[in-house]
């Protein structure tokens, strides 16, 4: 019985979910030339939390993501949220030149 309980606890702790959500982009993307999108640079910044409530780190800041990617022009922004039962992560991704 003890092994079954520990197995269920381990399964619950290791299971999780992830959501990739693009942010409403106020830039008109119809004017962006995506033929050279392989040349876009990416920057990101993430924050981490326990139970999605208790912050462990600062992060998920737009300006830090821009600095991480060494971008001078941002073309697109995305956010992603991942939750693994006990631990969660929120990241902001910026793409540009």
C-alpha positions in Angstrom: 0.0 0.0 0.0 2.9 2.3 0.9 4.5 1.8 -2.5 1.2 2.5 -4.3 0.8 5.8 -2.4 4.4 6.8 -3.1 3.9 5.9 -6.8 0.8 8.1 -7.0 2.6 11.0 -5.2 5.6 10.7 -7.5 3.4 10.6 -10.6 1.4 13.7 -9.5 4.6 15.6 -8.7 6.2 14.8 -12.0 3.2 15.4 -14.2 2.4 18.8 -15.5 1.1 20.9 -18.3 2.3 23.6 -20.6 0.6 26.4 -22.5 2.1 28.5 -25.3 0.1 31.7 -25.7 1.0 34.4 -28.2 0.3 37.8 -26.9 -1.9 40.2 -28.8 0.6 41.8 -31.1 -0.1 45.5 -31.8 2.4 45.4 -34.7 1.0 44.9 -38.2 2.8 41.6 -39.1 1.5 41.7 -42.7 4.4 44.2 -43.4 7.1 41.9 -41.9 9.2 40.0 -44.4 9.3 36.5 -43.0 11.4 35.1 -45.8 14.4 35.9 -43.7 12.9 34.7 -40.4 15.7 32.3 -39.9 17.9 35.4 -39.4 15.7 36.6 -36.5 17.3 36.6 -33.1 15.5 35.4 -30.0 15.7 36.6 -26.4 13.9 35.4 -23.4 13.4 36.0 -19.7 11.7 33.6 -17.3 10.3 33.7 -13.8 9.8 30.7 -11.6 7.2 30.0 -8.8 6.0 27.4 -6.4 2.4 26.3 -6.8 2.0 29.2 -9.3 1.8 31.6 -6.3 5.1 31.9 -4.4 7.7 33.6 -6.6 11.1 32.1 -6.5 12.8 34.5 -9.0 12.1 37.8 -10.6 11.7 37.6 -14.3 9.5 37.4 -17.4 10.4 41.1 -18.2 10.2 42.4 -21.7 13.3 44.6 -21.5 15.5 41.8 -20.1 14.4 39.5 -22.9 15.3 42.2 -25.4 18.7 42.6 -23.8 19.2 38.8 -23.7 18.7 38.6 -27.5 20.7 41.8 -28.1 17.8 43.1 -30.2 17.5 46.6 -31.6 14.1 45.9 -33.3 11.4 43.7 -31.8 9.1 42.0 -34.4 7.1 39.5 -32.3 6.5 38.7 -28.7 5.2 35.4 -27.1 4.6 34.1 -23.6 4.6 30.6 -22.4 3.4 29.1 -19.1 4.4 25.7 -17.8 3.1 24.2 -14.6 4.4 20.9 -13.1 2.2 20.6 -10.0 4.6 22.1 -7.5 6.8 24.2 -9.7 5.8 26.7 -12.5 7.6 28.8 -15.1 6.5 31.8 -17.1 8.7 33.0 -20.0 8.5 35.9 -22.4 10.1 35.3 -25.8 11.0 38.2 -28.1 12.0 37.9 -31.8 13.6 40.5 -33.9 16.8 42.0 -35.4 
